[in-house]
Amino acid sequence: MSIAVASGQPARRRYRLRRAIVEAGSIMLAIVLLIWSLLPVYVMTQEARYLEHFWHQFGNSLFVGLLTMVLTVLIGSLASFAVARMRLSKGSLLTNAALLTYAIPASFLIVPYFRIMHSYGLSENLWAVIASQVTFATPFAILILQLYGSFVPFELDDAARVDGASAVQVYWRIYLPLVIPALAVVAIYALLLAWNDYLYAAVLLAVRNMTVAVTQGQLFSDTDAPWNAMMAAAIIYVLPPIALLFALRRYVVAGLTMANVTE
């Protein structure tokens, strides 16, 4: 028996090594093909009008999208933990009050919001757009996280507190790891919301701080629109959301599977 086990170990090592080489080769091939495919697109965006500052605007979009995603996940998870796991007496009232804000269209709020940001000197700042997008995304994040968190047994929290864990430790070591699928859904939603926003970025930002979404809108308004450049910019613009969806796909599938099992 021991001889058979010993002889099987080199075979497993060779299989793992071969698998690692194949995966590394696949990744390298994918990178080469991606560069080969996007190089003409990159050159095209360098020459078209309205796209002279495309990469700076692309960086602005990344900054707004990623910060909106991180802050929404952080605020939403903290709020849902406080409402659902800390057993607040008015927790459902707080959640419903947050959802009630969706009854007012975002376009109705742009004028008072602009005046508020202007009074604080943030009317031409990316943080003004980030604040607006986090505000719009957080109620949905709280709802999703609270619903998904209801599947997590309260006995785990009680057992951790018996062992001396603080509320912060329960949040960080128990609650967050168990709601990762819901966090993935919230992250995707928040990024896409900020990524596709046109109204608040167009009103709040100066030309030098525009995002790609605003620039694309200007291209459509041109009577002689450079369609080739528009499509090239659009291809590059959709890559970050696609990358995020690809990276978080297994967590989203895990969340859907858990929801089906509980039903």
N, C-alpha and C positions, 0 to 999 in steps of 0.2 A: 504494500500500500504506500509506504513512504517513498519507495523508488518511483512509483507511478506519479505521485504528487511532485517529486523533485524533477522528473522529466517533463512534466507539464508546465512548470514555471518558465523555462526558456521560451517555450512556444507562445505563452501569453505575453512575455516581454517583446518578442518579435512582432506579435500582432499589434500590441499597443504602439510600438515604434513605427510600424508600417502605417497604422491609422493616423498617427500624429504627422507623419510625412505627407500623407495624402491630404489631410486637412490644411496643413501649412501651404502645400502647393496650390490647393483650391483657393485659399485666401489671396495668395500672391497673384494668381491668374485673374481673380475678380478685381483686384486693385489695378492691374495693368489694363484690363478691359474698360474699367471705369474711367481711368485717365484718358485712354484712347478715345472713348466716346464723348467725354466732356471737354476735351481740348478745343475742338472747333466751336463748341458752345461758348467757352470762355473767350475765345478770340472775337466772336461775333458781338458779345456784350461790351467789348472794349471800344467798338467803333461806332455804335449807333447813338443818335442823339437821345437825350433824356437819360442815357445810361452811363454817362461819363463817371458818375459817382456811385455806380451800382454796388460795388463791393463795400463801400462805406455804408450805404443804405442796407445792404444785406447784413452787415454787422449790427446795425441798429435793430433790425428785425430779430436777429438772434438774441440780442441783449434783452429786448422787450419780451420775447417769447419765453426764454429760459427763466428770466426773473419772475414773470407771471406764473409760470409753472411751479417753480420752487416755493414762492410765497403762498400760492393757493393750496398746495399740498400741505405746507406747514400750518397755515391758519386753519384750514379745513380739518386736518387731523386733530389739532389741539382742541378746536371747538367741539367736534364730534365726541372726542374722548371725555371732555368736561360734561357734555350734555348726557351722554349715554352711560358712561362708566362711573362717573362720580355721583350718579343718582340725584341730580338736581331736581328740586320740586317743580320748577317752572321750565324744565328743559324743552318740552314739546312746544311751549309758547315761544321760546327763543327761536327754535327751528322754523316754526310756521311764520314768525315775523320776518325772518330772513328770506323765506321763499316768497313772501308777499311783495317783495321789491320787484319781482319779475312781472308784476301786473302793470308796471309803468314801462313803456318802451324806452330803450336806451337813447333813441334819437330825441326824446322829449327832454332829456337831462343834459344835453350837450351844452346848451347856453348857460344855465346856472353853474354847471361844472367848470366851464371855461372861465367864468367870472371868478369862481373860487380859486382856481389855479393861478389866474392872473394876479389876484390879490396877494398870493404867496410867492409870486415871482417864478412860477413853474410852468407858465403857459407855453414855453418853447423848450421844455425839458422832457426827456424820455421817461422820467419817473412819473410824470403826470399821466401818461398813457398806461404805464404799468399799474398805477393805483386804480385807474378806471377798470382795467381788465380784471384785476384781482377782485375788485368789488363785485363785478358781474359774475365771476366764476365761483366765488366762495359759497354762496347759498346752495348751488348744485353739489359742490364738493361735500358740504356738511351733510346733505341729504343722502348721498351715495354712501359715504363712510359710516353714517349712523345706521343705515339699513344693513350694510354688510357687517358692521360691528355687532349687530344683534345676534349673528350666528356664533359669535365667540362666547363660550360659557363664562358666566360671572364667577364660577368657582375658581377659575384660574387667577382672577384678580384677588379673590379672598385668600387663596392659598399663598400667593406672593406676599400679601400684607401680613399674614400670620408669620411668614419667615422674616419679616422686618423690612420689606421693600417699601420705598416711598412711592408717592403718586407719580413722580417723574420716572422712577425705575419701572413701574408697571406700564407706563406709557411707552417707554423706550424699548424695553426688553420683552414685553408680552403683547401689548396692543399693536404696535407698528408691524412687527413681523407677521402677525396673523391677518392683517388687513392689507397686505402688499398688493393683492389683485385689485382691490378697490382703489388703492393709491395709484396704481398704473392707469386705471380708467380716468381718474381725476387729472393725472398729469397730462394724458393725451388730450382730454377735453380742454384744459386750460391753455395748453400750447396752441391748439388749433384755433381757439377763440381769439387769442392775441395775434396769432399769425395771420389770420384772415381779416382782422379789423381794418376798416378803411376810414370810417367817420371820425373817430376820436384822434387817430394819427394825423388825418388831414387838417383838422381844426386846431389841434393843440401844438403841432410841430412846425418849426420853420423849415424852409427848403433844405437847409444843410443837414437837418436831422430827420428827414423823411425816411419812411420805411419802404420796402419794395412794393408792398400792397398799394401805397399811394402812387408810387411811380408807375406801376402798371395801369392804374386808373387814368393817369395823364396820357399814357400812350394810346389808350382806347379813345380818348377825346380828340386826338390829332386827326385832322382830315386826311392826312397822308401817312397813316400809321405804319411804322416799320414792323411788319408782321413777323419777319424772320427773327429780328432781335427780341420781339415780345415773347415769341415761343421759346427762344433760347433762355431768356431770363426766367420764364415760367418753369422750365425744366430744372434749372438750378434752385429756384425758390421752393419747389416741392420736395427737394431731397431731405432736408432736416425732419419734417413731419413723417416722411416715409421711414427714415432711419429710426426715429423714436418708436413708431408702430412696430417695426421689425424687432427692435430690441426688447420691447415689452410684451410681445405677442403671447408668450407662454404664460405670463401672469394674467393676462386678460382671459385666456382660455381656461386657466385654473379657476378664475372667478366665476365664469359662466358654468363650468362643471359643478362647482360647489352649489351654485344657485339651483341648478337642476336637481341635484341630489337632495337638497333640503325640501324641495317641493314634493 
